[in-house]
Amino acid sequence: MNKSNLKPQRVFEQFARINEIPRPSKREEKMIEYLKNWGKSHGLDTNVDETGNVIIRKPATQGMENRKTVILQSHMDMVCDKLVDVEFDFDKDAIKTYIDGEWLTAEGTTLGADDGIGCAIELALLDSDDIEHGPIECVFTRDEETGLSGAEGMKAGFMTGDYLINLDSEDEGEIFVSCAGGRNTQATFHISREETADAFFICAQLKGLIGGHSGDDINKKRANAIKILARFLFMEMKRYEGIRLAQFHSGKLHNAIPRDGRFVIAVPSAIKENIRADWNVFAAEVEDEFHVTDTQMQWHMESCEAEPVIDADSARRFVWAVQAVDNGIYAICQDEALGGMVETSSNIASIHTEEKEIKILSSQRSNVMSNLDNMCATIQAVFELAGAEAVSSDGYPAWKMRADSKLTEIVVETYKKLFGKQPIVRGIHAGLECGLFSERYPNLDMVSFGPTLRFVHTPDERLHIPTVQMVWDHLKEILKNIPEK
């Protein structure tokens, strides 16, 4: 498949332009400027709020002026991750894409389809003159991936529509009507360092894990590099005297399952071969545990240079806490309408050791806000019992399903008409900006859908090309069927 033949052409042309623009979370200035100039150059009412969110309004086509106003919304930022051996500057370089069968992916980096493809669909609609629609407002929020601060900073009145379609979902044929709320918990161990004599230093590394989104992929039994490495350290420190921890590093993003990690330990020379043998046995056991989901695990262990080690008491408390802390699914939704999806979860996302501190970041999610509070309290309690300082962020709210949603009815009926099958209506165990919008715009009727994406938030991110056409056709049909005011 040639890139020039990608359909719908106007959407993929916009996506190609977007991927030339650096847009890391919290550093979206170039994208904001591009959208502002794009809207004005097309003679459309364009505004940027004080947070950096952009809105571009397009009047109704002839005969559709009396229809209710539809808001189309996507986020402009992207998760920036790459393979360790790929040189790439996300603040300067354009994403390089290629076609792999029916999929579009990138060369060693995240693709940026989350949510660049949503932005591209909006721009393609704004750029068209052959699509029937009532008044539309295209909204592009910033910094969705690292805290939803764009939606958080949006003031009531910035959007004026009656219906909102969020284009930030990743499974074509699934219509999302609910999402989880989320918070992050940060734990900090204060440590001291000291020299150790007559020790053999070992560096161990695990990489090649699938990883993925800590909300939408938490139920897929994907290995977490942090939990695996801490599990080995716990086992060995229980088994042998004299093991000293010097470094532990894993994970980059608060909303991703960590795919790789490493630690450095000092061990008595008499047990160094035991450690190597245990590592090999442990690797085989873990590979068997994840033989379906993580088939490309890479295990490395080698000697390394001596360095100061963490004081023994702090290291022990840290390893014991990471071994003990909840990770994965905590509860399943009881509401049958949500199809048995995950209700509450926690993901330990990153750990980094510094000279005097070990910093741990984890994320908690739930569709039930009281359970979200409970999950955060559980994580805090584990780390505080181990002597760390722990604090949870304010986070973002859940979006509750609306039983009388007219928009959901329109979206479902138009999908059935176009494709001859029933879409799945469900909630999602990930944060969507709809949760924040529901607080500021309590009467706004919302749904979320989008083309199929896989392995988001990782360098394996890929977009299923045929589903973009399906979403495009569906969106056009929805706009034709929006009722009058």
C-alpha positions in Angstrom: 0.0 0.0 0.0 1.4 3.4 -1.1 1.1 6.3 1.3 -0.4 8.4 -1.5 -3.2 5.9 -1.7 -4.2 6.1 2.0 -7.9 6.7 2.4 -9.6 9.0 3.3 -6.9 11.0 1.6 -7.8 14.3 3.1 -7.5 12.9 6.6 -4.1 11.2 6.0 -2.8 14.4 4.4 -3.6 16.3 7.6 -2.1 13.6 9.7 1.1 13.8 7.8 1.4 17.5 8.3 0.6 17.1 12.0 3.4 14.6 12.4 5.9 17.2 11.1 5.1 19.3 14.1 6.8 18.6 17.5 4.1 18.3 20.2 5.3 16.7 23.4 3.0 17.1 26.3 3.4 20.5 28.0 5.5 21.7 25.0 2.7 22.0 22.3 3.5 25.7 21.4 4.3 24.9 17.8 1.1 22.9 17.4 -0.9 25.7 19.0 0.6 28.2 16.6 0.0 25.9 13.6 -3.7 25.4 14.5 -4.2 29.1 15.2 -2.7 30.1 11.8 -4.5 27.3 10.0 -7.9 28.4 11.2 -7.3 32.1 10.4 -5.9 31.3 7.0 -9.1 29.4 6.2 -11.3 32.4 7.3 -12.7 30.5 10.3 -13.5 31.9 13.8 -10.4 30.8 15.8 -9.6 31.4 19.4 -7.0 30.2 21.9 -7.8 30.3 25.6 -5.3 31.2 28.4 -4.4 27.5 28.9 -3.5 27.0 25.2 -6.6 25.1 24.0 -7.7 26.0 20.5 -11.2 26.2 19.1 -12.1 26.6 15.4 -15.7 27.2 14.5 -17.3 26.5 11.2 -20.8 27.6 10.2 -23.4 25.2 9.0 -23.8 24.2 5.4 -26.8 25.6 3.5 -30.1 24.2 4.9 -28.5 22.9 8.1 -28.3 26.2 10.0 -31.0 25.2 12.5 -29.3 22.0 13.7 -27.8 21.7 17.1 -24.1 22.6 17.4 -21.7 19.6 17.5 -18.3 19.9 19.2 -15.6 17.6 17.9 -12.7 17.3 20.3 -9.2 15.8 20.3 -6.0 16.5 22.2 -3.0 17.9 20.3 -0.1 16.4 22.5 1.4 13.0 22.1 3.3 10.5 24.3 7.0 10.6 23.3 8.7 7.3 23.6 11.4 5.6 21.5 13.5 2.5 21.3 16.7 2.8 23.4 18.9 2.6 20.3 17.0 5.1 18.2 18.3 8.7 18.1 15.4 11.1 18.0 14.6 14.6 19.4 10.9 14.9 20.0 11.3 18.7 20.3 12.7 19.0 16.8 12.3 15.9 14.6 9.3 14.9 12.5 7.8 11.5 13.1 8.8 9.1 10.3 6.0 6.7 9.3 5.7 3.6 7.2 3.0 1.1 6.1 3.1 -2.4 7.5 0.3 -4.3 5.7 -3.0 -2.6 6.9 -1.2 -0.7 9.6 0.5 2.7 9.8 3.4 2.8 12.3 6.6 4.8 13.0 10.3 4.1 12.8 11.3 3.4 16.3 9.1 6.0 18.0 5.5 6.5 19.1 3.3 7.2 16.1 1.4 10.1 17.5 -1.9 8.8 16.3 -3.0 9.1 19.9 -4.5 11.6 19.3 -3.0 13.1 16.1 -5.5 11.1 14.0 -8.4 12.8 15.9 -6.9 16.2 15.2 -6.5 15.2 11.5 -10.1 14.2 11.2 -11.2 17.5 12.6 -9.0 19.5 10.3 -10.1 17.5 7.3 -13.7 18.2 8.1 -13.0 21.9 8.6 -11.2 21.9 5.2 -14.0 20.3 3.3 -16.7 21.9 1.3 -18.7 18.8 0.3 -20.0 17.5 3.7 -23.4 18.3 5.1 -23.3 19.6 8.7 -24.8 22.0 11.2 -22.7 24.4 13.2 -19.5 22.7 14.4 -16.8 23.6 16.9 -13.5 21.8 16.6 -11.6 21.8 19.9 -8.0 20.9 20.3 -6.9 20.5 23.9 -3.3 20.5 25.1 -1.5 18.3 27.7 -4.0 15.5 27.9 -1.4 12.8 28.3 0.3 14.1 31.5 -2.6 15.2 33.6 -5.4 16.6 31.3 -4.3 20.1 32.3 -5.7 21.6 29.0 -9.2 20.3 29.8 -8.7 21.2 33.5 -7.8 24.8 32.6 -10.7 25.3 30.1 -13.3 27.6 31.5 -17.0 27.2 31.1 -18.3 29.0 28.0 -15.2 28.3 25.8 -17.3 25.6 24.1 -21.0 26.4 23.2 -22.2 23.2 21.5 -25.0 20.8 22.5 -23.3 17.5 21.7 -19.6 16.6 22.0 -17.8 13.8 20.1 -14.5 13.0 21.6 -12.2 11.4 18.9 -9.7 9.9 21.4 -10.8 6.2 21.5 -8.8 3.3 20.1 -11.3 0.6 19.0 -13.4 1.1 15.9 -16.9 -0.2 16.4 -16.9 0.6 20.1 -18.8 3.7 21.4 -17.6 4.9 24.7 -20.1 6.5 27.1 -18.1 6.4 30.4 -14.5 6.7 31.6 -12.5 6.2 34.7 -11.2 9.0 37.0 -7.5 8.9 37.9 -4.9 10.1 40.3 -1.1 9.7 40.6 0.7 8.8 43.8 4.3 9.8 44.3 6.4 8.1 47.0 9.9 9.3 48.0 12.5 7.3 50.1 15.2 9.5 51.6 18.5 7.5 51.5 22.1 7.8 52.3 25.0 6.2 50.4 28.2 4.5 51.5 31.2 2.6 50.1 31.3 -1.1 50.3 34.4 -3.3 50.4 35.2 -6.7 49.0 32.0 -6.8 46.8 31.3 -7.8 43.3 29.1 -5.4 41.4 26.4 -6.7 39.0 24.1 -4.8 36.6 20.9 -6.6 35.6 18.6 -5.4 32.8 15.2 -6.5 31.5 13.8 -5.1 28.3 11.6 -6.1 25.3 8.3 -6.1 27.2 5.1 -5.1 25.5 4.1 -2.4 28.0 1.1 -0.3 26.9 -1.5 2.0 28.3 -1.9 1.7 32.1 -5.7 2.1 31.8 -6.8 0.4 28.6 -4.2 -2.4 28.8 -4.2 -3.1 32.5 -6.5 -6.2 32.0 -4.3 -7.8 29.3 -1.8 -9.4 31.8 1.2 -7.5 30.4 4.4 -7.8 32.4 5.5 -4.8 34.5 9.3 -4.4 34.5 9.3 -2.8 37.9 7.4 -5.5 39.6 9.5 -8.2 38.0 12.9 -6.7 38.9 11.7 -5.9 42.5 10.5 -9.5 42.8 13.9 -10.9 41.9 15.6 -8.5 44.4 13.2 -9.4 47.2 13.8 -13.1 46.5 17.6 -12.8 46.5 17.8 -10.5 49.5 15.7 -13.0 51.5 17.9 -15.8 50.4 21.4 -14.3 50.9 23.1 -12.0 53.3 25.1 -9.0 52.2 23.3 -7.9 48.9 23.5 -4.1 48.6 21.4 -2.1 46.2 23.1 0.8 44.3 20.6 1.7 41.5 17.1 0.9 40.3 15.7 2.6 37.2 12.5 1.7 35.3 9.7 3.5 33.5 9.3 6.9 31.9 5.6 7.8 31.8 2.9 8.0 34.5 0.3 6.4 32.2 2.3 3.5 30.7 3.2 0.0 31.9 7.0 0.1 32.1 8.6 -2.0 29.4 12.2 -2.1 30.6 14.4 -1.5 33.6 17.7 -2.2 35.3 19.3 -2.4 38.7 22.8 -2.4 40.1 23.7 -4.5 43.2 26.9 -5.3 45.1 27.1 -8.9 46.3 29.7 -10.9 48.2 32.0 -12.5 45.7 31.2 -16.0 47.2 27.6 -15.8 45.9 28.0 -14.1 42.6 27.6 -17.3 40.6 24.5 -18.2 42.7 23.0 -14.8 41.7 23.6 -15.5 38.0 22.1 -19.0 38.2 19.1 -17.7 40.1 18.6 -15.0 37.4 18.5 -17.6 34.7 16.0 -19.8 36.5 13.9 -16.7 37.4 13.9 -15.5 33.7 12.6 -18.9 32.5 9.9 -18.9 35.1 8.7 -15.4 34.3 8.8 -16.0 30.6 6.5 -19.0 31.2 4.1 -16.8 33.2 3.8 -14.4 30.4 4.2 -16.8 27.5 1.2 -15.4 25.7 1.4 -11.6 26.3 5.2 -11.0 26.4 7.1 -13.2 24.1 10.2 -11.0 23.4 11.6 -10.6 26.9 15.4 -9.9 27.0 17.4 -10.6 30.1 20.9 -9.4 30.7 23.3 -9.6 33.6 26.9 -8.6 33.7 29.6 -7.3 36.0 30.0 -3.5 36.3 32.1 -0.8 38.0 31.9 -0.3 41.8 29.9 2.7 43.1 28.4 3.9 46.4 25.5 1.7 47.6 22.3 2.7 49.3 22.2 2.3 53.1 21.0 -1.2 53.9 17.9 -0.2 55.9 16.5 2.1 53.2 17.2 -0.4 50.4 15.4 -3.2 52.3 12.4 -1.0 53.0 12.2 0.1 49.4 12.4 -3.4 47.9 9.9 -4.8 50.4 7.5 -2.0 49.6 7.7 -2.4 45.8 7.2 -6.2 46.3 4.1 -5.5 48.4 2.4 -2.7 46.6 -0.8 -3.4 44.6 -0.4 -3.5 40.9 -3.0 -4.4 38.3 -6.8 -5.0 38.6 -8.3 -4.3 42.0 -12.1 -4.5 41.1 -14.4 -5.2 38.1 -17.4 -3.0 37.4 -20.7 -4.3 38.9 -22.9 -2.4 36.4 -23.9 -4.9 33.7 -24.3 -2.1 31.1 -20.5 -1.6 31.2 -19.8 -5.2 30.2 -17.6 -6.3 33.1 -14.8 -3.8 32.4 -12.2 -3.0 35.0 -13.5 -0.6 37.6 -10.4 0.1 39.8 -6.7 -0.5 39.2 -3.2 0.7 40.0 0.0 0.7 38.0 3.4 1.3 39.3 4.8 3.4 36.5 8.4 4.6 37.2 11.2 4.3 39.7 14.4 6.3 39.6 17.2 6.5 42.2 19.2 9.7 42.8 22.0 10.5 45.1 19.8 11.0 48.1 16.3 9.9 47.0 14.4 7.1 45.4 11.3 8.4 43.6 8.4 6.2 42.7 5.4 7.2 40.6 2.2 5.1 40.3 -1.2 5.8 38.8 -4.6 4.8 40.2 -7.9 4.7 38.2 -11.5 4.0 39.0 -15.0 4.6 37.6 -16.1 5.0 41.3 -14.5 8.0 42.9 -14.7 6.5 46.5 -12.8 3.5 45.3 -10.3 5.7 43.6 -9.7 7.4 47.0 -9.4 4.0 48.6 -6.9 2.7 46.0 -4.7 5.8 46.5 -4.9 5.4 50.3 -3.8 1.7 49.9 -0.8 2.7 47.9 0.1 5.5 50.3 -0.2 3.2 53.3 2.2 0.6 51.8 4.9 3.2 51.2 4.4 5.1 54.4 4.6 1.9 56.4 8.0 1.4 54.6 9.1 4.8 55.8 8.6 6.8 52.6 6.8 10.0 52.1 3.7 9.5 49.9 1.2 11.9 48.4 -1.5 11.6 45.8 -2.5 14.2 43.2 -5.9 15.8 42.8 -6.4 13.9 39.6 -9.4 14.1 37.3 -13.0 12.9 37.6 -14.8 9.9 36.1 -17.4 10.4 33.4 -20.6 8.7 34.3 -22.8 7.0 31.7 -25.9 9.1 30.7 -28.9 6.8 30.4 -31.0 9.2 28.3 -28.3 10.2 25.8 -29.8 11.3 22.5 -26.3 11.5 20.9 -25.6 7.9 21.8 -28.8 6.9 20.1 -27.9 8.8 16.9 -24.3 7.3 16.9 -25.6 3.8 17.3 -28.4 4.0 14.7 -26.1 5.6 12.1 -23.5 3.0 12.7 -26.0 0.2 12.2 -27.3 1.8 9.0 -23.8 2.2 7.5 -22.2 -1.1 8.5 -25.1 -3.4 9.1 -24.0 -4.4 12.6 -24.5 -3.3 16.2 -21.6 -1.3 17.7 -20.5 -2.0 21.2 -21.5 0.6 23.7 -19.3 0.6 26.8 -17.1 2.4 29.2 -13.3 2.6 29.2 -10.8 2.2 32.0 -8.8 5.2 31.0 -9.1 8.9 31.5 -10.9 10.9 28.9 -11.3 14.6 28.9 -15.1 14.0 28.9 -14.8 13.6 32.7 -13.6 17.1 33.2 -16.1 18.5 30.6 -19.0 16.9 32.5 -18.1 19.0 35.5 -18.0 22.3 33.6 -20.8 21.5 31.1 -23.2 19.3 33.0 -25.8 19.3 30.3 -23.4 18.4 27.5 -24.3 15.1 25.8 -21.1 13.2 24.9 -19.7 10.1 23.3 -16.2 9.0 22.4 -15.0 6.9 19.4 -12.2 6.6 17.0 -10.2 4.3 14.7 -8.4 1.2 15.9 -5.0 1.8 17.5 -2.7 -0.8 19.1 0.3 -0.5 21.5 -0.3 3.1 22.2 2.2 4.9 24.4 5.0 2.6 23.0 7.3 2.6 20.0 5.1 -0.2 18.6 2.1 2.1 18.3 0.1 1.5 15.2 -3.0 2.7 13.4 -5.3 0.4 11.5 -5.7 2.2 8.2 -9.1 0.8 7.1 -10.8 1.9 10.3 -10.0 5.5 9.6 -12.3 5.4 6.6 -15.0 3.8 8.7 -14.8 6.5 11.4 -14.7 9.2 8.7 -17.9 7.8 7.0 -19.6 7.4 10.4 -18.8 10.9 11.5 -20.2 12.3 8.3 -23.4 10.3 8.7 -23.8 11.5 12.3 -23.5 15.1 11.3 -26.3 14.6 8.7 -28.6 13.3 11.4 -28.1 15.9 14.2 -31.6 17.1 15.2 -32.8 20.7 15.0 -32.5 23.1 18.0 
